Amino acid sequence: MNSPIVQTISECFIKPRYPSQEEPNHPPIHLTSWDLAMLSIHYIQKGLLFNKPAPTNDQENPVKSLIENLKESLSLTLVHFYPLAGRLATQKQENPHSYSVYIDCNNSPGAKFIYATVDLTIADILSPVDVPLVVQSFFDHDRAVNHDGHTMSLLSIQVTELVDGIFIGCSVNHMVVDGTSYWHFLDILSNTFRAQEKSSDISRAPILTRWFPDGCGPIIDLPFTHHEQFINRFRAPPLRERIFHLSSQSVAKLKAKANSECNTTKISSFQAVSALIWRCVTRARGLPRDQVTNCRMAANNRGRIVPPLPSEYFGNSMQTVSGKASAGELLKHGFGWAAWQVHEAVAGHSDAAVREWVGKWMEDPLIYNIEQFYDPFSVMMGSSPRFGMYGNEFGMGKAVAIRSGYGNKFDGKVTSYPGFEGGGSIDLEVCLSPEAMSRIEADEEFMGAVCG
């Protein structure tokens, strides 16, 4: 039976309520190596599922009120986060050669806002073993890559009304934000929504000035003449996508086991969880013993460079670090050994390592494409259970679940969220080939942890 179709009821564009500076126009925001490397990656697509608010005596249609309040709150929040209301622009010339991409904060209709409906219940979304494909329709900019931000909005918020629920899905250009910036914006939007008196005053203003190493920037010249030279529109193979839950007790056990086996206290909870995924997915794939496999993790550079960047730094400040081993090594050694390889990869990501990567990138700019992270032998750990995702309530109480769209998914992509009950629990959104997913569902080591 086919899923009901998500129907768009209305859409519009939202601009900042008023300029945040005296100048009538904002200067262009020039992008860093971390931003520009994302030109061919998908938009970030994350969303929150809520119980539908009940009508009150003086409120016949609470959803209509919710939407109007959200539009107003977005307009006020964009006063500070005004790059999200802009568009990308490219400046190029032939002689002398020049090709640079930046955020034009002025020549844009604004951020996009969509109201849609679907004849489904919360149970229809959460009860199936696999995440239903219809969830991908809860997000705008489906399959768009970041370069499309030249003609598409950099931010799109879609409110989808279910029979008994509300899904707020945000699609944000990954050249403009990383996960830290994404959840910073959503936190401020939620706080503005819940404020009794609407105001553009916020507690944590974004720092919009981009970071460039000494002697570099702010305009970075890319070695291209046309975007077709670096755009790759990745299409994922058939996947199963499933949410696995690890209780706080299970996470604590994994951390204790990893540290005990290595006679250390340095291995973190998330490093232990990542090692579990790495080992079990490798075993489920039945890889040859000499096949090299990686456990890749997204690492936040803010606290690693010297001097550190504040958490409010708005933009991309992340790179990928990798634990590496042959399949035979990974499965021959104990769980703690795998966790130590992950720990060593994270620990080695220092100020010197960050600056070395940036320096090499400036000499030979690399535009990521998803196929670089997708191979049939590795796993990629994305997002972070440290993000305060469930703190964004929008006047509806705590969300009942977090889900994501199509963007940046492939065989071996694992996205981590905080568990609903908090306390260090973790939800893992695992994407695998149907064959590997069936095997990992029968893996004693893995299912013993996620069921514990």
C-alpha positions as CSV (number, residue, x, y, z in Angstrom):
1,M,0.0,0.0,0.0
2,N,1.4,3.4,-1.0
3,S,1.9,6.1,1.6
4,P,-0.3,9.1,1.6
5,I,1.1,12.0,-0.3
6,V,2.3,15.1,1.6
7,Q,0.3,18.0,0.2
8,T,1.6,21.6,0.2
9,I,-1.1,24.0,1.4
10,S,0.9,27.2,1.3
11,E,4.4,28.6,0.9
12,C,6.0,32.0,1.2
13,F,9.4,33.6,1.9
14,I,10.4,35.3,5.2
15,K,12.8,38.1,5.5
16,P,14.5,39.6,8.7
17,R,12.0,41.8,10.4
18,Y,14.4,44.7,10.2
19,P,18.2,45.3,9.5
20,S,20.4,44.5,12.5
21,Q,22.8,47.3,11.6
22,E,22.4,50.9,10.5
23,E,23.6,50.1,7.0
24,P,20.7,49.3,4.5
25,N,22.7,46.4,3.1
26,H,24.8,43.7,4.6
27,P,28.3,43.1,3.1
28,P,28.9,39.8,1.4
29,I,30.1,36.9,3.6
30,H,33.1,35.3,2.1
31,L,33.4,31.6,2.7
32,T,36.2,29.6,4.3
33,S,37.9,26.3,3.2
34,W,35.5,24.4,5.5
35,D,32.5,26.0,3.9
36,L,33.6,25.8,0.2
37,A,34.6,22.1,0.5
38,M,30.8,21.5,1.0
39,L,29.8,22.9,-2.4
40,S,28.6,19.5,-3.7
41,I,27.2,18.0,-0.4
42,H,23.5,17.9,0.3
43,Y,21.6,20.3,2.6
44,I,21.4,19.4,6.3
45,Q,17.9,18.1,6.9
46,K,16.8,17.5,10.5
47,G,13.4,17.8,12.1
48,L,11.3,17.3,15.2
49,L,8.0,15.4,15.6
50,F,5.5,16.8,18.1
51,N,2.1,15.9,19.5
52,K,-0.4,18.2,17.9
53,P,-1.4,21.0,20.3
54,A,-5.0,20.7,21.6
55,P,-7.3,23.7,20.9
56,T,-8.2,25.9,23.9
57,N,-11.4,27.7,24.6
58,D,-10.3,30.9,22.8
59,Q,-8.4,29.1,20.0
60,E,-10.3,27.2,17.5
61,N,-7.4,26.4,15.2
62,P,-4.1,25.9,17.2
63,V,-2.2,24.9,14.1
64,K,-3.0,28.2,12.3
65,S,-1.8,30.0,15.4
66,L,1.4,27.9,15.5
67,I,2.2,28.7,11.9
68,E,1.6,32.5,12.3
69,N,3.7,32.5,15.5
70,L,6.5,30.5,13.8
71,K,6.6,32.9,10.8
72,E,6.8,35.9,13.1
73,S,9.5,34.2,15.3
74,L,11.5,33.3,12.2
75,S,11.4,36.9,10.9
76,L,12.8,38.1,14.3
77,T,15.4,35.4,14.5
78,L,16.7,36.2,11.0
79,V,17.6,39.7,12.2
80,H,20.6,38.0,13.8
81,F,20.9,35.0,11.5
82,Y,20.5,37.1,8.3
83,P,22.8,35.0,6.1
84,L,20.1,32.3,6.2
85,A,17.8,34.7,4.4
86,G,20.4,35.2,1.6
87,R,21.6,33.3,-1.5
88,L,24.9,32.1,-2.8
89,A,26.6,34.1,-5.5
90,T,29.6,33.4,-7.7
91,Q,32.0,36.1,-8.9
92,K,34.3,35.0,-11.8
93,Q,36.4,36.5,-14.5
94,E,38.7,35.1,-17.2
95,N,41.8,37.3,-17.3
96,P,43.2,37.3,-14.7
97,H,41.4,34.1,-13.6
98,S,39.1,34.5,-10.6
99,Y,36.3,32.2,-9.3
100,S,34.9,32.8,-5.8
101,V,31.6,31.8,-4.1
102,Y,30.1,33.9,-1.3
103,I,26.8,34.6,0.5
104,D,24.9,37.5,-0.9
105,C,22.8,38.7,2.1
106,N,20.7,41.2,0.1
107,N,19.5,39.9,-3.2
108,S,17.1,37.2,-2.1
109,P,13.4,36.8,-1.3
110,G,14.4,35.4,2.1
111,A,14.0,32.0,3.8
112,K,11.3,29.7,2.6
113,F,8.4,28.7,4.8
114,I,6.0,25.8,3.8
115,Y,2.8,24.5,5.4
116,A,1.8,21.0,4.4
117,T,-0.5,18.2,5.5
118,V,-0.5,14.4,5.3
119,D,-3.1,11.8,6.3
120,L,-0.8,9.9,8.7
121,T,-0.5,9.5,12.5
122,I,2.5,9.7,14.8
123,A,2.2,5.9,15.1
124,D,2.5,5.6,11.3
125,I,5.9,7.3,11.5
126,L,7.3,5.7,14.6
127,S,5.8,2.2,14.7
128,P,7.4,0.6,11.6
129,V,10.7,-1.1,12.1
130,D,12.3,1.0,9.3
131,V,11.9,4.7,9.0
132,P,9.1,5.2,6.4
133,L,10.2,6.8,3.1
134,V,7.4,9.4,3.5
135,V,9.5,11.2,6.1
136,Q,11.7,12.4,3.3
137,S,8.7,14.4,2.1
138,F,8.6,16.3,5.4
139,F,11.6,18.3,4.1
140,D,12.1,20.9,1.3
141,H,15.1,20.9,-1.0
142,D,15.0,17.2,-1.5
143,R,18.3,16.0,-3.1
144,A,19.6,19.5,-3.5
145,V,23.3,20.1,-3.2
146,N,24.7,23.2,-1.6
147,H,25.6,24.9,-4.8
148,D,21.9,25.0,-5.6
149,G,21.7,27.8,-3.0
150,H,22.5,30.1,-5.9
151,T,18.8,29.7,-6.9
152,M,17.2,28.0,-3.9
153,S,16.7,29.4,-0.4
154,L,19.5,28.7,2.0
155,L,17.0,27.9,4.7
156,S,13.6,26.2,4.3
157,I,11.2,25.4,7.1
158,Q,8.4,23.0,6.4
159,V,5.6,22.5,8.9
160,T,3.8,19.2,8.1
161,E,0.5,18.7,9.9
162,L,-0.3,15.0,10.7
163,V,-3.6,13.7,12.0
164,D,-2.3,13.9,15.6
165,G,1.1,15.5,15.2
166,I,3.2,18.3,13.9
167,F,6.5,17.8,12.1
168,I,8.9,20.8,11.9
169,G,11.6,20.0,9.3
170,C,14.5,22.3,8.5
171,S,16.6,22.2,5.4
172,V,19.7,24.4,5.7
173,N,22.5,24.9,3.3
174,H,25.6,23.0,4.6
175,M,28.0,25.7,3.2
176,V,26.4,28.2,5.6
177,V,26.2,26.0,8.7
178,D,27.4,22.9,10.3
179,G,25.6,20.9,13.0
180,T,26.7,23.2,15.8
181,S,25.4,26.3,14.0
182,Y,22.3,24.5,12.8
183,W,21.1,23.6,16.4
184,H,22.2,27.1,17.7
185,F,19.9,28.7,15.1
186,L,17.0,26.3,16.0
187,D,17.5,26.9,19.7
188,I,17.2,30.7,19.3
189,L,14.2,30.2,17.0
190,S,12.4,28.1,19.6
191,N,13.2,30.5,22.4
192,T,11.9,33.4,20.3
193,F,8.7,31.4,19.6
194,R,8.2,30.7,23.3
195,A,8.8,34.3,24.5
196,Q,5.7,35.9,25.9
197,E,6.7,39.2,24.4
198,K,8.1,39.0,20.9
199,S,11.5,40.6,20.6
200,S,14.7,40.3,18.5
201,D,16.8,40.3,21.6
202,I,18.6,36.9,22.0
203,S,20.8,35.3,24.6
204,R,23.5,33.9,22.3
205,A,24.1,36.0,19.2
206,P,25.9,34.2,16.3
207,I,29.4,35.3,15.4
208,L,29.2,35.7,11.6
209,T,32.8,36.7,11.0
210,R,34.4,33.7,9.3
211,W,37.8,32.3,10.5
212,F,40.7,32.3,8.1
213,P,44.3,31.4,8.9
214,D,46.9,34.1,9.0
215,G,47.6,35.4,5.5
216,C,44.6,33.8,3.9
217,G,41.2,35.1,2.8
218,P,38.8,36.6,3.0
219,I,38.3,35.9,-0.8
220,I,39.4,32.4,-1.8
221,D,40.0,31.8,-5.5
222,L,38.8,28.4,-6.6
223,P,40.6,26.7,-9.6
224,F,37.4,26.3,-11.7
225,T,35.7,28.1,-14.6
226,H,32.2,26.4,-14.2
227,H,30.3,24.6,-11.5
228,E,29.9,21.5,-13.6
229,Q,33.6,20.8,-12.9
230,F,33.0,20.1,-9.2
231,I,29.3,19.3,-8.8
232,N,28.4,15.6,-8.2
233,R,24.8,14.7,-7.7
234,F,25.1,11.5,-5.7
235,R,22.2,9.0,-5.7
236,A,22.1,6.5,-2.8
237,P,21.6,2.8,-3.6
238,P,18.7,1.0,-2.1
239,L,19.0,1.3,1.7
240,R,17.2,0.3,4.9
241,E,17.1,3.1,7.5
242,R,16.4,2.2,11.1
243,I,16.6,3.9,14.5
244,F,18.4,1.9,17.3
245,H,18.3,3.0,20.9
246,L,21.0,2.7,23.5
247,S,20.0,3.4,27.1
248,S,22.3,5.5,29.3
249,Q,23.1,2.2,31.2
250,S,24.1,0.5,27.9
251,V,26.3,3.4,26.9
252,A,28.0,3.4,30.3
253,K,28.6,-0.3,30.0
254,L,30.2,0.1,26.6
255,K,32.4,2.9,27.8
256,A,33.5,0.9,30.9
257,K,34.2,-2.2,28.8
258,A,36.3,-0.3,26.3
259,N,38.4,1.5,28.9
260,S,38.8,-1.7,31.0
261,E,40.1,-3.7,28.1
262,C,42.6,-0.9,27.3
263,N,43.5,-0.2,30.9
264,T,42.7,3.5,30.4
265,T,40.0,6.1,31.2
266,K,40.5,8.1,28.1
267,I,37.9,6.5,25.8
268,S,34.7,8.5,25.7
269,S,31.1,7.2,25.5
270,F,30.7,8.2,21.9
271,Q,34.0,6.7,20.9
272,A,32.9,3.4,22.5
273,V,29.6,3.5,20.7
274,S,31.3,4.3,17.4
275,A,33.6,1.3,17.8
276,L,30.6,-0.9,18.4
277,I,29.0,0.3,15.1
278,W,32.3,-0.1,13.3
279,R,32.9,-3.7,14.4
280,C,29.3,-4.9,14.0
281,V,28.8,-3.3,10.5
282,T,32.1,-4.7,9.3
283,R,31.1,-8.2,10.5
284,A,27.6,-7.8,9.0
285,R,29.2,-7.0,5.6
286,G,31.3,-10.1,5.6
287,L,34.4,-8.3,4.4
288,P,37.6,-10.1,3.4
289,R,40.2,-10.1,6.2
290,D,42.6,-7.9,4.3
291,Q,40.1,-5.3,3.4
292,V,40.9,-1.9,4.9
293,T,38.0,-0.3,6.7
294,N,37.5,3.1,8.3
295,C,35.4,4.6,11.1
296,R,35.0,8.2,10.1
297,M,33.7,10.8,12.5
298,A,32.8,14.5,12.1
299,A,35.1,16.5,14.4
300,N,34.3,20.0,15.6
301,N,37.3,22.3,15.2
302,R,36.1,25.1,17.4
303,G,37.7,24.0,20.5
304,R,40.8,22.5,18.8
305,I,42.3,25.5,17.1
306,V,44.4,28.0,19.2
307,P,43.0,30.3,20.2
308,P,39.7,28.4,20.1
309,L,36.6,29.6,18.3
310,P,33.5,30.2,20.5
311,S,30.6,27.8,20.2
312,E,28.6,30.7,18.7
313,Y,30.9,30.7,15.6
314,F,28.3,30.5,12.8
315,G,29.5,28.5,9.8
316,N,31.3,25.3,9.2
317,S,34.1,24.4,11.5
318,M,34.5,20.7,11.1
319,Q,36.6,18.0,9.5
320,T,36.6,14.2,9.3
321,V,38.9,12.0,11.3
322,S,39.2,8.3,10.8
323,G,40.1,5.2,12.7
324,K,41.6,2.7,10.3
325,A,42.1,-1.1,10.4
326,S,41.8,-4.2,8.2
327,A,38.6,-6.1,8.7
328,G,40.7,-9.0,10.1
329,E,42.4,-6.8,12.7
330,L,39.2,-5.2,13.7
331,L,37.4,-8.5,14.4
332,K,40.3,-10.4,15.8
333,H,41.1,-7.9,18.5
334,G,38.7,-7.1,21.3
335,F,36.1,-4.3,21.4
336,G,38.4,-2.1,23.4
337,W,41.1,-2.3,20.7
338,A,38.6,-0.9,18.2
339,A,37.5,1.9,20.6
340,W,41.2,2.8,21.1
341,Q,41.7,3.2,17.3
342,V,38.8,5.6,17.3
343,H,40.1,7.5,20.4
344,E,43.5,7.9,18.8
345,A,42.1,9.3,15.7
346,V,40.1,11.9,17.7
347,A,43.0,12.7,20.0
348,G,45.3,13.4,17.1
349,H,43.0,16.1,15.7
350,S,44.9,19.0,17.2
351,D,45.4,22.7,16.3
352,A,48.4,21.6,14.2
353,A,46.4,19.0,12.3
354,V,43.6,21.4,11.6
355,R,45.9,24.1,10.3
356,E,47.8,21.5,8.2
357,W,44.6,20.4,6.5
358,V,43.6,24.0,5.9
359,G,47.0,24.8,4.5
360,K,46.9,21.9,2.1
361,W,43.4,22.7,1.0
362,M,44.3,26.3,0.2
363,E,47.1,25.0,-2.1
364,D,44.8,22.5,-3.8
365,P,41.1,23.1,-3.0
366,L,39.1,19.9,-2.7
367,I,35.3,19.9,-3.1
368,Y,33.8,17.0,-1.2
369,N,31.4,14.6,-2.9
370,I,29.4,12.1,-1.0
371,E,31.1,9.2,-2.9
372,Q,34.3,10.1,-1.0
373,F,32.6,9.2,2.3
374,Y,30.6,6.3,0.8
375,D,32.3,3.1,0.2
376,P,31.1,-0.4,0.9
377,F,33.8,-1.0,3.6
378,S,33.5,1.9,6.0
379,V,31.1,3.7,8.4
380,M,30.6,7.5,8.8
381,M,29.4,8.8,12.2
382,G,27.5,12.1,11.7
383,S,25.8,14.6,14.0
384,S,26.3,14.4,17.8
385,P,24.2,13.2,20.8
386,R,25.6,16.3,22.6
387,F,23.4,18.7,20.6
388,G,20.4,19.9,22.7
389,M,17.9,18.8,20.1
390,Y,15.0,18.0,22.4
391,G,15.2,21.5,24.0
392,N,13.5,23.0,21.0
393,E,9.8,22.8,22.0
394,F,8.0,25.5,20.0
395,G,5.3,25.7,22.6
396,M,4.3,22.1,22.1
397,G,6.2,20.5,24.8
398,K,9.1,18.1,24.2
399,A,9.3,16.5,20.8
400,V,8.5,12.8,20.6
401,A,11.2,12.0,18.1
402,I,13.9,13.4,15.8
403,R,14.1,12.4,12.1
404,S,16.1,13.4,9.1
405,G,15.6,13.7,5.3
406,Y,17.3,12.2,2.3
407,G,20.3,14.4,2.5
408,N,23.8,12.9,2.9
409,K,22.7,9.3,3.4
410,F,24.5,6.2,2.0
411,D,25.4,2.7,3.0
412,G,27.3,3.0,6.3
413,K,26.1,6.4,7.3
414,V,25.1,6.6,11.0
415,T,23.6,9.7,12.5
416,S,23.6,10.1,16.3
417,Y,20.9,11.9,18.3
418,P,20.4,12.2,22.1
419,G,17.9,9.7,23.3
420,F,14.4,10.9,24.2
421,E,14.9,10.2,28.0
422,G,18.2,12.1,28.1
423,G,20.8,11.1,30.7
424,G,23.4,10.1,28.2
425,S,21.2,7.8,26.1
426,I,21.7,7.8,22.4
427,D,19.6,7.1,19.3
428,L,21.4,5.9,16.2
429,E,19.9,6.4,12.7
430,V,21.6,3.6,10.8
431,C,21.6,3.4,7.0
432,L,22.8,0.1,5.5
433,S,22.2,-2.1,2.5
434,P,19.2,-4.5,3.1
435,E,21.5,-7.5,3.3
436,A,23.8,-5.9,5.9
437,M,20.9,-4.5,7.9
438,S,19.4,-8.0,8.2
439,R,22.7,-9.4,9.4
440,I,23.3,-6.6,12.0
441,E,19.7,-7.3,13.3
442,A,20.9,-10.8,14.1
443,D,24.3,-9.7,15.5
444,E,24.5,-10.7,19.2
445,E,27.1,-8.0,20.1
446,F,25.1,-5.2,18.6
447,M,21.6,-6.2,19.5
448,G,22.8,-7.0,23.1
449,A,23.9,-3.4,23.4
450,V,20.9,-1.7,21.8
451,C,18.4,-3.8,23.6
452,G,20.1,-3.4,27.0
